[in-house]
């Protein structure tokens, strides 16, 4: 998993509440377990018209937001079904951080496990960041996980809370498997002792 340390980039404003995981990536694109290639299907029902052409009115189809690394939204982002494809699609598009007043619980956890930082902030603060985002490429945001601050274009710093364990895992690029492999010497030691004491288990 790619570590999350500091991201400075374009923020895309998405002034919508209750954006569910089916809106993030519609169910018809869930036939794959590959994590790559899903970015083109992100928000597919909003990004594309019935004939397959891009919807020029949708934010991620406009410059400079095609290169957005941060998404600012309203309440309950990522609600709905527990599809891990939702953070996969965001990450494959290039989104590393989502800022919103609240999130669906499973989406929040899945994002952390896939290298995306979801940040909860009050609605009024999200609205201020949304106004920054509307300024486009001239108003990049910086998300500094180590310091737990968002730096606005005017230099103002906004603090945010994050669970210490999840912060450690993100900073070090550790998913569940990576976290387990940190204990590889102890696991190998246990297996060696068990193999010697109970060899029939390994026959």
C-alpha positions in Angstrom: 0.0 0.0 0.0 1.3 3.5 -0.9 2.1 5.4 2.3 0.2 8.6 3.0 2.4 11.3 4.4 1.6 14.7 2.8 -0.6 15.4 -0.2 -0.6 18.8 -1.9 -3.0 18.9 -4.8 -6.2 20.0 -6.5 -9.4 19.5 -4.5 -12.6 18.7 -6.3 -15.8 20.2 -4.8 -18.7 17.7 -4.7 -21.5 19.5 -2.8 -23.7 16.4 -2.4 -24.8 14.6 0.7 -25.5 10.8 1.0 -23.2 9.8 -1.8 -23.6 6.1 -1.6 -21.1 3.4 -2.8 -23.3 2.6 -5.8 -23.0 6.2 -6.9 -19.2 6.1 -6.4 -19.0 3.0 -8.6 -22.2 1.4 -10.0 -22.8 -2.3 -9.3 -22.3 -3.3 -13.0 -18.6 -2.7 -12.6 -18.0 -5.0 -9.7 -17.2 -8.2 -11.7 -13.5 -7.7 -11.3 -11.3 -8.2 -8.2 -8.5 -6.2 -9.8 -7.8 -2.9 -8.1 -6.6 -1.2 -11.3 -8.7 0.2 -14.1 -11.6 1.1 -11.9 -10.9 4.9 -12.0 -12.6 5.2 -15.4 -15.8 3.9 -13.8 -15.7 6.3 -10.8 -19.1 8.1 -10.6 -19.9 6.6 -14.0 -23.6 7.4 -13.9 -22.8 11.1 -13.4 -19.6 11.3 -15.5 -21.1 9.7 -18.7 -24.2 10.2 -20.7 -26.3 7.3 -22.0 -24.4 7.4 -25.3 -21.1 7.0 -23.4 -20.0 10.6 -24.0 -18.6 12.6 -21.1 -21.0 14.8 -19.1 -19.2 18.2 -19.3 -21.2 19.4 -16.3 -19.7 16.9 -13.8 -16.8 18.2 -11.8 -14.3 15.4 -12.5 -14.7 15.9 -16.3 -13.6 19.5 -16.1 -10.1 21.0 -15.8 -8.3 21.1 -13.5 -10.3 18.6 -11.5 -9.4 15.7 -13.8 -6.2 15.6 -11.8 -7.8 16.0 -8.4 -6.2 14.2 -5.4 -8.6 15.5 -2.8 -12.4 15.4 -2.8 -14.6 17.7 -0.6 -18.1 16.5 -0.1 -21.1 16.8 2.3 -22.5 14.5 4.9 -22.6 10.7 4.9 -20.2 10.1 2.1 -19.8 6.4 1.2 -23.0 5.2 2.7 -24.8 2.2 1.4 -23.3 -1.3 0.6 -19.9 -2.3 1.8 -18.2 -2.6 -1.6 -14.4 -2.3 -1.4 -14.5 -1.3 -5.1 -15.5 2.2 -4.0 -12.2 3.2 -2.5 -10.4 1.2 -5.2 -12.1 3.4 -7.8 -11.3 6.6 -6.0 -7.6 5.6 -5.6 -7.3 4.5 -9.2 -8.6 7.8 -10.3 -6.0 9.5 -8.1 -8.0 10.6 -5.1 -5.9 10.1 -1.9 -8.1 12.1 0.6 -11.8 12.7 1.1 -13.0 15.4 3.4 -16.6 15.4 4.6 -18.7 16.0 7.8 -19.4 12.2 8.1 -18.9 8.9 6.3 -20.5 5.5 6.0 -18.7 3.4 8.6 -17.6 0.6 6.3 -16.5 2.9 3.6 -14.4 4.8 6.2 -12.7 1.7 7.3 -12.1 0.4 3.7 -10.6 3.7 2.7 -8.1 3.6 5.5 -7.1 0.0 4.6 -6.5 1.0 1.0 -4.4 4.2 1.5 -7.1 6.8 1.3 -7.4 9.3 4.2 -11.0 10.2 5.1 -11.2 13.3 7.2 -14.2 14.3 9.3 -14.7 18.1 9.7 -17.7 20.2 10.6 -20.0 21.1 7.7 -19.1 24.8 7.9 -15.4 23.9 7.6 -16.1 21.7 4.7 -18.0 24.5 3.0 -15.0 26.8 3.4 -12.8 24.2 1.8 -15.4 23.7 -0.9 -15.1 27.4 -1.7 -11.3 27.0 -1.9 -11.7 24.0 -4.2 -13.9 26.0 -6.6 -11.0 28.2 -7.3 -9.3 25.4 -9.2 -5.6 24.9 -9.8 -4.8 28.3 -8.2 -6.0 27.0 -4.8 -4.4 23.7 -3.9 -4.9 22.2 -0.5 -2.2 20.5 1.5 -3.1 17.5 3.8 -0.3 16.8 6.3 -1.1 13.6 8.1 2.0 13.7 10.4 0.9 17.1 11.7 -2.8 16.4 11.3 -3.5 19.6 9.5 -5.0 20.8 6.3 -3.4 23.9 4.9 -5.7 26.2 3.0 -4.4 28.4 0.0 -4.3 31.4 2.3 -2.0 29.6 4.8 -4.7 28.9 7.4 -4.2 25.5 9.1 -7.2 23.4 10.0 -6.6 20.5 12.4 -8.3 17.1 12.2 -8.5 14.0 14.4 -7.3 10.6 13.3 -7.0 7.3 15.2 -3.3 6.8 16.3 -3.1 3.2 15.0 -4.7 4.1 11.6 -2.4 7.1 11.4 0.6 4.8 11.9 -0.5 2.4 9.3 -1.2 5.1 6.7 2.1 6.8 7.3 4.0 3.5 6.9 1.9 2.1 4.0 0.7 -0.9 6.0 -2.5 -2.7 5.1 -3.8 -5.7 7.1 -1.3 -8.0 5.4 1.6 -5.6 5.9 0.7 -5.1 9.5 0.7 -8.9 10.0 4.1 -9.3 8.2 5.7 -6.9 10.8 5.4 -9.9 13.1 6.9 -12.4 10.7 9.9 -13.4 12.9 7.5 -14.3 15.8 5.3 -16.2 13.4 8.2 -18.1 11.9 9.5 -18.9 15.4 6.1 -20.3 16.4 5.9 -22.4 13.3 9.4 -23.8 13.8 8.6 -24.8 17.4 5.3 -26.3 16.4 6.9 -28.2 13.5 9.4 -29.7 15.9 6.8 -30.6 18.5 4.0 -31.7 16.2 5.5 -32.7 12.9 2.4 -34.6 11.8 0.6 -31.3 11.3 3.1 -30.5 8.4 3.1 -33.9 6.8 
